[in-house]
Amino acid sequence: MEKSKYNLILSSGAKDQLTDLQRRTDAASFAEVIRRALSVYDALEQYASEDWEIILRHKKKNLEKPVLLV
């Protein structure tokens, strides 16, 4: 597998989000968080492009919210 190296400039808020996600998901590195996020975003975008509606459904309450891809 060919690898590429990138340098990112993040706002302090984005860095805080990345740090928090790494902690909550027990990811080994920031790169792992970013790889996971790319996989999820790619899957969601593929479904959305095939006219699937992506929603969040609360487990206990009868509530749903659409997922908006930016």
N, C-alpha and C positions, 0 to 999 in steps of 0.2 A: 504494500500500500504506500503510495507516494504521499508525503506529508508536506505541508506548507506552514510557514511561520508568519504570524501577523502581529503587529503592534496596534493596540487599541488605546484611544484616548477617551476616557469615560468621565462623565460628570460625577461629582461626589455621590449624588443620589443613585445613579446607575451602578456605581461601584458598591454602594451599600446594598442594593438589591441583589447584585451578584454574590456578595459575601453572605447575605441572608439565605439565598437559595442554596448555596454550597453547604451551609450549615444544616439547613432543614432537610436536604436530600442526601446528606452524607457523601456528597461528591468528593472525589479525591483532589480536584483542582477546578479552577475557573474554566479551563478548557473543557473539562467534562460537562460542566453545567451548560456551556455554550453548545456543545455537540448534542446534548439531550434536547435543548431548546430548539435547535435546528431540526431535529428529527420530528418533534411534535408539531412545529409550525409547518413543516413540509407535508406531513400527513393531513393536517387540518386544511391546508390550502388545496391539496389534491381533492379531498372530499368536496370542499366548497365549489371547486371548479367543475365538478360533476353534478352540480345542483342539489347536493345534500344540504340540509339545514343542520347547523351545528348548534346544539343547545346544552345548557347545564341544567340538571334536574336535581333539586334538593332531595336527599334520601328520605327524610321524615315528613317534610312539609309538601304540600301540593303546589310547589313553585318551580317555574322554569324561567330561564333567561337565555337570550340568544348570545352566541359567542361571535363577537365582531373581529374580523381579521383586519389588521392595518397594514 
